[in-house]
Amino acid sequence: MSRHTTFRYCLDPTAEQSIVLSRHVGAARFAFNQSLHIVKTALARRRVAPDHPVPWSPFDLINAFNAWKKTEAAGRGDDQIVRSVTMPGIGAVRVRNDTRRSTGRR
């Protein structure tokens, strides 16, 4: 017979750690919402074409999300794209995609 114990922790982050945690939570929420959108879109297409694949497994979903990140819809193009992003507490920030980063590992 095994006994399971539960522990409860309370985080007390510094201001800098709090910023990092909020960024992580925001990125996780964005990834979840985008993955949900990918699955819902695939299900809608499957109603029309029953052979259309739906990314059900975690492996397929990761691959679908990574494929989406390289599309124009994710803000990725062949050229460097400059866009304005509004960040809470900071305001509008200009973001430029760096094509050198996507050329491969060194």
C-alpha positions, 0 to 999 in steps of 0.5 A, a space after each residue: 500500500 502506498 501513501 501519497 502526500 500533497 505539499 503546498 508552496 507559496 511563491 514570493 518572487 522579487 519584482 524581476 522574477 515576477 516579470 519573468 513569470 508573467 512573461 512565461 505565463 503569457 507565452 504559455 497562454 498564447 501557445 495554448 490558444 494558438 494550438 486550440 485554434 489549429 485543432 478547431 480549424 482542422 476539425 472544421 476542415 475535416 467536416 468538409 473533407 473527412 480525410 483531413 488530418 487533425 493534430 491530436 497527439 502532443 507530437 503532432 500538435 507541436 509539429 503543427 505549432 512549429 509549422 505555424 510559427 514559420 508562416 506569414 500569419 505568425 509574422 514571419 516572412 522572407 524579408 525582415 518584418 518590422 511591426 509595432 507591438 503594444 506591451 502592457 506597462 511599456 507601450 508600443 515597441 517596434 519589433 524586427 525579425 532577424 533573418 540571421 537567426 533563422 539561417 541555421 545553427 553555427 
